[in-house]
Amino acid sequence: MKTILYTGAASGIAANVIKKIKNEYFIYVGVHNEKQLELTQKRYKDEANIKVIKLDMLNHKDLEKIKTLDIDILICNAATSYGGSIAEIKIEKLKETFEVNVFRNFELIQIVLKNMIKKKKGKIIIMSSLISLMPISFLGSYSASKSSINTLALTLKKELKLLSDKIQISLIEPGMYHTGFNQVMLQDKYGWMEKKSYFKEELEMIRKKETIFWNLLEKRKLNSIVKQIVKCIKSDNPKFIYSAPKLQRVVTKIYNIINT
């Protein structure tokens, strides 16, 4: 039975994926804090193949614990984001987005890779997003962090080919799914932009447009992206990119053709 480490796995898409694979793999379910640890442990208390661990990506001690684990498949799902215009978002918030989404994820990848390189086999699955290919106004920090992930993942894939064909790197690019993460990301910016912002007079219009846009495109059912992630986990020869839903992927491709 192969061992999976799944970060940022307290709920949402990750919880749905775990439900599909829990009988076939031993899974370390990484969660952000003590409250999530307690709740997630209760959820999986009867599952012999699941162990819930606290894995705060900003906590070096938590990352150090991973060095003792023998991981066959790493799924980097932990992420954060802050909304707001690039013209005025606090640089501290921008730095934190990159710290969690890029730097700490790749620090974890380096930790897990050491053993994979020794074994000359393993699989690393990194959660990106279609927003990395089609930036959305006022979500630039998140979009930019995911674009960086894409570039680093492709570079890593090319480099590892020199060491072993059996160390596999894949990207997952979900589109707009209703998990709650997007709503937090969207609403975050209004708390401070309503007080002071270059865009203060346009906030009502921005909010209305966002509400229409996300209500129209955001998918409530997670099946399509869960299916792609499970396919990537189980494949002996996974693709580099898995994305869903199909229509949003097509729209992204059209957007990139128009804007190049």
Helices and strands as residue ranges (DSSP letters): E 3-6, H 12-21, E 26-31, H 34-43, E 50-54, H 60-65, G 66-68, E 73-76, H 91-98, I 99-104, H 105-119, E 122-127, G 130-132, H 140-160, E 167-174, H 181-193, G 200-202, H 203-217, H 223-234, E 241-244, H 246-258
